[in-house]
């Protein structure tokens, strides 16, 4: 879901001093690790996390190290973070799929996103965008909808798997437009893109970060961004709301968490630090260039409330999709 700038809450004022922790001494007195529950190698989550970690290092006296722990759509890394000490030396950089989709997608979750973590901050989002093969007859969002209605199941859409952001974005579109699309899951986005370019599938509800080079090079046609505002990476692509189809906003959002039990002073310190980074012009430029919409920020309570709203929203889309993982 795209984040609303109108919902942005004012961050708490900076603390007069760095909080002292139960172990003694001021934080941080040793290196900090940020667990990213995805493989390394330049994916969207990993890239954004590394930019943020670098910005943290600039403002702190200790190294900030990324630890990639992929597996089970983020459950492996998130569970590791949930079991860590809540002392500020292990943070979790995570996103909508792991925190909001997985509770409905997995029968047995190793952690509870709402009770096993202490919210720090909602960071930003990356919206989905509807792209189609250049030979596909629909040249607008309305034409895509009308074609889907006239040809139920004839449009194949590629995704990175059951319950992925691409999959749920398509389910949202189908439910809001009374259409039926055919889901074609892939194990990697590159394979889906190859088939989209060849015409074996007709569409993808890709993330903007993956779609941008395809759109700017003219290899695919972009029909609409599923967000409340246009994205700077593709400023000429209209939003679904602009095109008369509100309620289609969808994407992945990112947040920072601490393990349950973190001291309030530590939470406030990290929240203030993160808000400073999100307000810094240079940091914003780097994050935006990597694909993040800078619609995050605010208090830990904003993240808590946002997660509470997103979990049932994602659960309904998972129910509509019929997806289930063990």
N, C-alpha and C positions, 0 to 999 in steps of 0.2 A: 504494500500500500504506500502511495506517495505521502510524504509528510506535509503537513500544512504549516506554512510560515506563520499563519495567524495563531496557531496553537503554541508557538514558541513562548516558553516561560522565561522569566528573568533568572539568571543564574545567581546563586548566593554570593555575597561579597567575599572577596579573598580573605583568607584567614590572616590574622596578625602574625602567626608563627606556624611553622610546620609542626603537625601533631607529633607528640611522643607516643610510641607504641608500647604495648604491654611488655615486650621483650626488653625495653629500655632503649634510649637513644632516639634521635630524630629520624624521620623517614624522608628520603631513603638513605640507608647507610651501606647498602650493597646492591649489586645488579638486580634489575627487575626483569621478569620474563612475562611476555604476553603470549598466551596460548592461542594459536589460530587453528581451529579444528578443520583444516583442509590441507592438502599437499602443498608444498612450496612450488616454485617454478613460474610465478608470474600471473597466476589467476587474479581475478578482480579482488577477492577478499585479501589474499596475500599481499598484493601490491599496495592496497590502501592501508593495511595494517603496518607495513614497513615504512610508509611515509609518515604515519602517525607516530610510530615508535621513534623515528628520527627526530621528529619535532619535540617529543617528550625529552629526548636526550639533550637537546639544546637548552632546555629549561631546568634540568636536574643535574645533580652532581654524580650520577651513576649511569652505567650503560643500561640500555633497554633492549632486550634480546627477544627476537621472535622465535617461538618454538612451534613448528608445524606438526600437528597431530591429527591427520585425516582418518576417515573411517566411519561407516554407518551414518553417512550424511551429516557429519559433524558431531554425532553423539559421543564418539570416543574421546575427542579432545575436550568437549564440554564437560564430560563426566570427570576427566582428569582434573580440570580446573575446579569443579565443584568439591572435590576431595582435598584440595590444597588448603594450607593454613590461610586464614583471612587477615594476613599481616601486611598486605600491600605489595608483596613481592611476586605474587602470581595474579595476573589479570587475564580475563577472557575477552578476546575480540570475537564477536559472534554476530549472527544475522538472523533474518526472518525464518529461513528454512529450519535451522536447528532449534530455535526457541519457540516458534509459533506453529510450524507445519508438522514437525516430528512428533509432538504429543498425539496427534490424530493419525499419523502415518504408521507409527510403530506400536505394536501391541504391548511391548515391554520396554518402557523407557527407563534408562539407568539413573535418571535425575528428574527433578521437577523444576522447570524453568522459573517458576514463581516463588518457590520456597527454598531452593538450594543455592540461590545467588542473592547478592546485594546489588541492586541497580546502581550504576554510576552515571551513565549518560547515553542518550540517544544521539548517534553521531551524524547520520545522513542516510541517503537512499540512492539506489540505482534503479530507475524504472524499466519496465519491459516496453518493447516497441514491436508492432506488427510489421513484418517484412514479408514480401512475396517474390516469387520468381518473376523475372521480367516478362516472360511470355504468358503469365497468368492474366486472364481478361479483366479482372477487377483493377481499376486504377484509383479507387478511393475506398474509404472505410465503408461507406454506404453501399457501394457496389460489391464489396467483399461480403457484407451481411446479406445482401439480396441474392448473391450467387449461392451462398451457403444455404439459404432458405429454399431456393429452387432446386438445389442438388444436395439433399441431406447425406452427410458422410462422404461426399466426393472430395472434399478438401482435406488433404493429409497435412498435418502440422508436426514438425519435428521438435523434440525436446531432449533434455539431458536426463530424462528418466521420470518414473512415477513420483509424483509429489514435488517435482522441481518447480522453480518459479515459472519457467516457461509453460509447464503443464497446467499449473493452477491459473495462470493468466488466461490460457485458452479456455479453461473451464468457466472462468468468470465471464468471458466474452460470450460463450455459448449459452450460459444461463440467462444473461441479461438481454440477449438478442433472439432467444428462442430458435437457436440453430444447433446443428450437430456436426462436429468436426471429427476426423479420424486421427487418433493419437498414434504417433510413430516414435517410440522412445529409442534413444541412442545412448551409448556409454560415454561418448565424448562429443562436445559441440562441433568439433571440426568435421566429424563424419556427417552430422546433420547438415552443416553448411554445404558440404560437397554435394549431397543429394538435393539440396534446395537449388543450387546453381545448375545442376543437370536436369532439374524438373521432376525427379523421382518423388519429391514432396513439393507442395505448392507454397507452404507458408511456415513461418516460425514466429513465436512470440518471444523473441530473443531479448536479452538484456541490452541496454544501449551500448555498453562497453564492447560487447561482441558484435553488435550490428553496425556500429559507426563506420569501420573501414569498408564494409560491404556497401553501405549506402553512399558514402562519399565517392567511392570509386565507380559507382553506377552499376555494380554487379547485381544488385537487387533493388526493389522498389519499396520505399517506406510509406506506409499508409497512415499510421497514427502512433503517437507516443501515449502510453497508458499512465499519464501523470496529470496533476492539476495545472502545471505550468510547462511551457516548452523547455527543452534541455539545451544548454549552451553548446554541447557537442554537435547537435543537429538542429540549429535554430529555425530552419525552414520547414521542419516537419511539425504539423499541427497536433494538438492533443485530441484525444477522443471527445473530451468535453466541448472543445471548440467546434467539433464536427457534429454536435448534437447528440452525442451518446455519453451522458454523464454516468458516473458509477462504475467506470471501467478502470479506475486507477489501480495499478498493481505493479509491484516490483519487489526488490529485496532491500531491506534496511539493515543498518549496522548499529551495534551498540557495544558498550564496554561494561563488563560486570566484574564484581569481586565475589569470592566465595562467601557463603552465608556467615554472618557473625562479625563482619568488619566493623571497626569502631566508627561511629558517626563522624569524628574529626577527620579520619582518613578518607572516608567517602567524600566529605566536603572538599578536602584538599585535592583529590583526584578530579572531582567534578569541576572545580575552579580551573585547574590546569587544562582540562580538556576544552572547556569553554574558551580559554585564552587562545588555544591552538586554533579552534574553529573561527575565532575572530581575527586571526592574524592574516594579513593579505597574502604573504608568501605561502603560508601553509594552505590557505584556501585555493590558491592558484594550482598548487601541486595536487591537491585532492580532487579538485574539479577536473583537471587535465586527465586524471586517472579514471574519471567517470562518475564520481560521487556528486549527487545533488546536495548542496549545502543547506539542507532544511532541518538539520538537527540542532542540538544544543539544549540549554535549559537545565532543569533540576533533575535529580534522581527520581523524584515523584512523577515527572513527565514520562520517563521511561517505564516506570512501574505501571502507570495507567494505560500507556500505549500498548504494552505487552498484554495486559488484561483484556483489551479490546481486540487485539490481533489474533489471539489464540482461538476464540470461537469463530472468527471470520475465516481463518484458514481451515478450521475443522469442517466447516460447512462446504468449502470447496473440495476438500479431500473426500468428503462423503459423496458429493456429486460426481467426482471422478471415479470412485470405486477403488482407488489405489489403497494398498495395504502392504506393509513390509513387516517381516518378523524381527 
